[in-house]
Amino acid sequence: MVGIIISVGNLVFYPLLSLDPVYAVAIISFLLSLIFVIANKLLVNQDKLRHVKKEMKKIQEEIKKARKKNNEKEMSKLWEKSMKMNHQQLTMVLKPMVVSMLLIFMVFPWMKFTYGDVMSPVNGSSAVFEYMGHENEFSLDYKPDDAVAIRDMVSGKLYASGDTVILFGREWIIGFDSPKDDDSPPTVVFSTMKVKLPISIPFVGDTVGWLGFYILMSIPSTIILRKLLGVQ
């Protein structure tokens, strides 16, 4: 199944494969956001949804007033009404949500395969890069200052963490991850894209891969497209 998704993805996104991964992921993010917003506009009655949201806002204000008056009976009625409105809203957005999830399940495996990292566990002093049936062995030389030199055993070239290496017609950013515990080996990481952020984000850091960059691009794209197309 995954093989079929990858083959279809290569066919659909073939024009983007020659682009820098950063530009390709940005375009895919915009296209998916556009499809999601259009699906919402076509499958959801926007006037009805707008009315439901307005009513829910009124109910929330009434609940606050009832809470201040400590009117338990009124609060119970309002909560029941609020639950019905929430259910109505959920029913309305369910169809476009299903469309969005189907697209994500179809596109994300292809994006992970195309722009995701390749992890090569270190065995002794060597690591094997494996991609699409190809293999390339690397040896590791640990320096006294804790730096790691990574040598391509095929070409003989020596790399440091952060250098770019060309393997089987593609550029990869080579990196080294130290073991997190005694049970896990060190790993040589080959990344197709690492995007440096202008600021450091909590739990994320100042660098993101394809998924983080996709999310960062999709949020403003979705907000702008919703405004332009009048989608709730």
C-alpha positions in Angstrom: 0.0 0.0 0.0 2.8 2.4 0.9 4.6 1.6 -2.3 1.5 2.5 -4.3 1.1 5.8 -2.4 4.8 6.7 -3.1 4.4 5.8 -6.8 1.3 7.9 -7.2 2.9 10.7 -5.2 5.9 10.7 -7.5 3.6 11.0 -10.5 1.4 13.7 -9.1 4.2 15.8 -7.6 6.7 15.1 -10.4 7.1 18.8 -11.3 8.2 19.6 -7.7 10.9 16.9 -7.4 13.4 19.0 -9.2 12.9 21.9 -6.8 14.8 22.6 -3.5 12.9 20.6 -0.8 12.1 23.8 1.1 10.3 25.3 -1.9 8.6 22.0 -2.7 7.2 21.5 0.8 6.1 25.1 0.9 4.1 24.7 -2.4 2.6 21.4 -1.2 1.6 23.0 2.1 -0.2 25.8 0.2 -1.9 23.4 -2.2 -3.2 21.2 0.6 -4.4 24.3 2.6 -6.2 25.5 -0.5 -7.9 22.1 -1.0 -8.9 22.0 2.7 -10.4 25.5 2.6 -12.3 24.8 -0.7 -13.7 21.6 0.7 -15.0 23.5 3.8 -16.6 26.1 1.5 -18.3 23.6 -0.7 -19.3 21.0 1.9 -20.4 23.3 4.7 -23.3 25.8 4.7 -21.2 28.8 5.7 -24.3 31.0 6.7 -25.6 28.2 9.0 -22.2 27.6 10.5 -21.8 31.4 11.1 -25.2 31.4 12.8 -24.2 28.4 15.0 -21.0 30.1 16.1 -22.8 33.3 16.9 -25.3 31.4 19.0 -22.6 29.5 20.8 -20.9 32.8 21.7 -24.2 34.1 23.1 -24.7 31.0 25.2 -21.1 31.2 26.6 -21.9 34.8 27.7 -25.2 33.7 29.3 -23.3 30.9 31.1 -20.9 33.4 32.6 -23.8 35.6 33.8 -25.6 32.5 35.3 -22.4 31.4 37.0 -22.0 34.9 38.6 -25.6 34.6 39.9 -24.9 31.1 41.1 -28.1 30.0 39.1 -27.5 26.2 38.8 -30.8 25.6 37.0 -30.1 28.2 34.4 -26.6 26.9 33.9 -27.8 23.4 33.4 -30.2 24.5 30.6 -27.5 26.5 29.0 -24.9 23.7 29.1 -27.4 21.4 27.5 -28.1 23.9 24.8 -24.4 24.4 24.3 -23.8 20.7 23.9 -26.5 20.5 21.2 -24.9 23.4 19.3 -21.5 21.8 19.6 -22.9 18.6 18.2 -24.5 20.5 15.3 -21.2 22.3 14.5 -19.3 19.0 14.6 -21.8 17.4 12.2 -21.4 20.2 9.8 -17.6 20.1 9.7 -17.3 16.3 9.6 -17.4 15.9 5.8 -14.6 18.4 5.0 -12.7 16.9 8.0 -12.9 13.4 6.4 -11.7 14.8 3.1 -8.7 16.5 4.8 -7.8 13.3 6.7 -7.9 11.2 3.5 -5.6 13.7 1.8 -3.2 13.7 4.7 -3.1 9.9 4.8 -2.3 9.9 1.1 0.2 12.7 0.9 2.1 12.5 4.2 3.6 9.0 3.7 5.0 10.3 0.3 6.4 13.4 1.9 8.0 11.4 4.7 9.6 9.1 2.2 10.7 11.9 -0.1 11.8 14.6 2.4 12.2 12.6 5.7 15.4 11.6 7.4 17.3 8.4 6.8 18.6 7.0 10.1 21.7 4.8 10.0 22.6 3.2 13.3 26.3 2.9 14.1 27.5 -0.7 14.4 31.0 -0.6 15.8 32.7 2.1 13.9 30.6 2.0 10.7 27.1 2.9 9.5 25.3 1.9 6.4 23.1 4.4 4.5 20.2 2.5 2.9 17.8 4.2 0.4 15.5 2.7 -2.3 17.5 -0.5 -2.5 20.9 1.3 -2.5 23.6 1.1 0.1 26.6 3.2 1.0 28.9 2.5 3.9 30.4 5.1 6.2 33.1 4.8 8.8 33.3 7.0 11.9 36.4 8.4 13.6 35.8 9.8 17.1 38.1 12.8 17.9 39.4 13.7 21.3 37.3 16.9 21.4 34.1 14.7 20.9 33.8 15.7 17.3 33.0 12.9 14.8 34.5 12.6 11.4 32.4 10.6 8.9 34.1 9.0 6.0 32.4 7.8 2.8 33.9 4.3 2.2 33.0 4.5 -1.5 34.3 7.9 -2.4 36.8 8.2 0.4 35.6 11.7 1.2 35.6 12.9 4.8 32.6 14.8 6.3 31.7 16.6 9.5 28.3 16.9 11.0 26.3 19.6 9.0 28.1 18.9 5.7 26.3 18.1 2.5 26.8 14.7 0.8 25.5 13.6 -2.6 24.2 10.0 -2.6 22.5 8.3 -5.5 21.7 11.6 -7.2 20.3 13.4 -4.1 21.8 15.9 -1.7 21.7 15.0 2.0 22.7 16.9 5.1 24.8 14.5 7.2 24.6 14.6 11.0 25.4 12.6 14.0 23.2 11.8 17.0 24.8 10.6 20.2 23.0 7.7 22.0 20.2 8.8 24.3 20.8 5.9 26.7 22.9 2.8 27.1 20.5 0.6 25.1 20.4 2.8 21.9 23.4 3.1 19.5 24.7 6.4 18.1 23.2 7.2 14.7 24.3 8.9 11.5 21.4 11.0 10.2 20.9 11.9 6.6 18.4 14.8 6.1 17.0 16.2 2.9 16.1 19.5 4.5 16.8 21.4 7.7 15.2 24.8 8.0 16.8 27.4 10.3 14.2 29.4 12.1 14.7 33.1 13.1 13.7 32.2 16.7 13.9 29.2 18.9 10.5 27.5 19.5 9.9 25.7 22.8 10.1 21.9 22.4 11.1 22.4 18.8 14.3 24.4 18.8 15.6 26.6 16.0 15.7 24.0 13.3 12.8 22.0 11.7 12.5 19.2 9.1 9.9 18.7 6.5 6.9 18.2 9.0 7.7 21.1 11.2 8.2 23.4 8.1 4.9 22.1 6.6 3.0 23.0 9.8 4.6 26.4 10.0 3.7 27.1 6.4 0.2 25.7 6.5 -1.1 27.7 9.5 -0.7 31.2 7.9 -1.8 29.8 4.5 -5.0 28.4 5.9 -5.8 31.6 7.8 -5.2 33.8 4.8 -7.2 31.5 2.4 -10.1 31.3 4.8 -10.3 35.1 4.9 -10.1 35.5 1.2 -12.7 32.8 0.5 -15.0 33.7 3.3 -14.8 30.4 5.1 -15.6 30.0 8.8 
